């Protein structure tokens, strides 16, 4: 986790996934302060979690995969790797051989490959627990889900929902029909439309990534917000 201050008890502001780059600006007391290279987010991470840069060849595309000690599904497991993890390796039979172990080839894709549908990426994470600051390793939050889904589809997105609202796509009027992939923003929250009526989002109400009617989300927020939906935006090719 990337922390707001150098303490394991501090609030997480984001999360670095295995293999992602982190530019270290200072190290003190066992903590490295710097920025995440994929989105320029700034914070503290344990210095011991960092290693030398390794140009990635592949990226994990499933919610969770295993790295085995050798190319055999019955071999001991060396590591668990979350969606978005970046790896350097070469295919060996049905596995990708990496310094972390042998990872099933069906669970990775070339690092420059783009998924055709970001919503389908998000749907792979249905049921994943909600985790403030999470981006997929152990849990995920609303903007982390959007960032990861779009990122695996080849669309760079900033970290927070307010940043995403200001920079992604183009506005959709309130009377326009919604479609798959549209971004719906609420006060401090964001989700992706699965179709014209349902939204997928990581949310603290269900404490998980869920798909539910947009109307239900609006109804839950209406008592506290005169305008539950703050923006609608569409990402076009």
PyMOL commands that set and color helices and strands:
alter all, ss='L'
color gray80, all
select helices_A, chain A and resi 47-49+105-107+118-123+142-152+161-167+214-222
alter helices_A, ss='H'
color red, helices_A
select strands_A, chain A and resi 2-3+12-14+22-28+31-36+42-46+58-60+64-68+77-82+86-87+89-92+95-98+101-104+108-110+170-171+183-186+189-193+198-203+208-213+229-234
alter strands_A, ss='S'
color yellow, strands_A
deselect
rebuild
show_as cartoon
